[in-house]
Amino acid sequence: MLKKLVLLVAVVALSFTFSVKDATSAEKEFRIGWLAAKTGWAAQIGKDMTNGFKMYLDQQNYKFGPLKVKFIYEDNLAKPPVNVRKAMKLIKRDKVHLFSGGLLASTGYALAPVAERSGVLYISPIPAADDLTQRKRYKNFVRLGFTSSQNSHPQGQWACEQGFKKVVTIAADYAFGYETVGGFQKTFEACGGKIIKKLWPKIGTKDFAPYLAKFPKDLDAVFTLMVGGMSLSFPKQFRGAGFKAPMLGGITSADEFILPNMGDEAIGYITAGQYSAALDTKKNRAFVKEYQKRYGKMASYYSESCYTAALFIHKALEKINYKYDRDKFKAAMSSLRVDAIRGPVYLDKYDNPVHNVYIRKVVRIPGDHKGLGVKPNSLWNKVIKTYPAIGQFYPDSAEKFLKQPVYSKNYPACKHCR
């Protein structure tokens, strides 16, 4: 009987030892939930996003200081309801410390309330909906990409300074399009330019003839916000219809993600973005070369934004000595100033990044550019101007900017349209 009792005590003690060991191991694990498309129309974008985030983790050997990083990937199909369901699975079942990912503006609006209700931070690298960090603020939300209008504010000013007077805008008929156009229109008209027509093709439009028929012949330039296959179709049809006017556009109209599939019709396209693979810095050249080596393609803003999100998470944990507490972690992240791949980045008091905005012009280059693995005779985004430290309210103060409505299909009004 005594032997059995001793044996039982030994087993219990051993079990307790393993339990303590398991608990200690669990405490040293940092769990990140990841939401990106593996399947569906956005699968390739999801791949670029995931490649960027995981590349940073790979470089750290999945270790943030003493913490072992557990990366839990859920396919979100780029659909807001699926994102919500998968986020709840990550929070309740996987017990993630925070979650990241997402693509569309509507996804951001769906996931931010999930973070608010659950108390689990959402670090958003891509969803660009302006109001996520403006009038509708969420204490458990941090953005590390950009707002839809952030890049187009300085671009509107730039276009006016080039002497363009009359511009037609044509953009995908949803929030990202409205807000990108709104930012451009505000600053362009503030310095004397005129938007003379605003057109809103549905997402996925393939035939632009009905819209091109409405273009005034005396336009000085066209400003676009195209996404997906629209980015390929519009320039071809615009040039095919005989228009010679310069094309200006938002980041997705001619980003490195879509540029390899474009032709001569894209030459001269001028877009604005917080990143370009063409940035001539030591840090970006190393990033682009490594990305090419790992994935056999050019880095895009999707990959850079997600890489930077992982970097910010690591730096914030480092600042609190890797002892995770949501509020201390968020405060640490908000106080960071990071020399990221895109350049200097820090967060404003609304938890949105302040960073450079680059005006980029599509050119064709004769050979490999600076050893970056760019194939000869390829299209390339050349940076022609840098606007440093641009925040989401540029050039206004936050107080002044937030008095205006959210950019929409009808705001700003098209007072010069005909």
Sequence and secondary structure as in RCSB ss.txt:
>XXXX:A:sequence
MLKKLVLLVAVVALSFTFSVKDATSAEKEFRIGWLAAKTGWAAQIGKDMTNGFKMYLDQQNYKFGPLKVKFIYED
NLAKPPVNVRKAMKLIKRDKVHLFSGGLLASTGYALAPVAERSGVLYISPIPAADDLTQRKRYKNFVRLGFTSSQ
NSHPQGQWACEQGFKKVVTIAADYAFGYETVGGFQKTFEACGGKIIKKLWPKIGTKDFAPYLAKFPKDLDAVFTL
MVGGMSLSFPKQFRGAGFKAPMLGGITSADEFILPNMGDEAIGYITAGQYSAALDTKKNRAFVKEYQKRYGKMAS
YYSESCYTAALFIHKALEKINYKYDRDKFKAAMSSLRVDAIRGPVYLDKYDNPVHNVYIRKVVRIPGDHKGLGVK
PNSLWNKVIKTYPAIGQFYPDSAEKFLKQPVYSKNYPACKHCR
>XXXX:A:secstr
 HHHHHHHHHHHHHHHHHHHHHHHHHHTEEEEEEEE SSSTTHHHHHHHHHHHHHHHHHTTTEETTEEEEEEEEE
 TT HHHHHHHHHHHHHTS  SEEEE  SHHHHHHHHHHHHHH  EEEESS   GGGBTTSB TTEEE S  TTT
THHHHHHHHHHTT  EEEEEE SSHHHHHHHHHHHHHHHHTT EEEEEE   TT    HHHHTTS TT SEEEEE
  TTHHHHHHHHHHHTT  S EEE GGGS TTTGGG  GGGTT EEEES  TT  SHHHHHHHHHHHHHHSS   
HHHHHHHHHHHHHHHHHHHTTT   HHHHHHHHHH EEEETTEEEEE TTS EEEEEEEEEEEEESS STTS   
TTEEEEEEEEEEEEE TTTTS HHHHTTS    SSSS  TT  
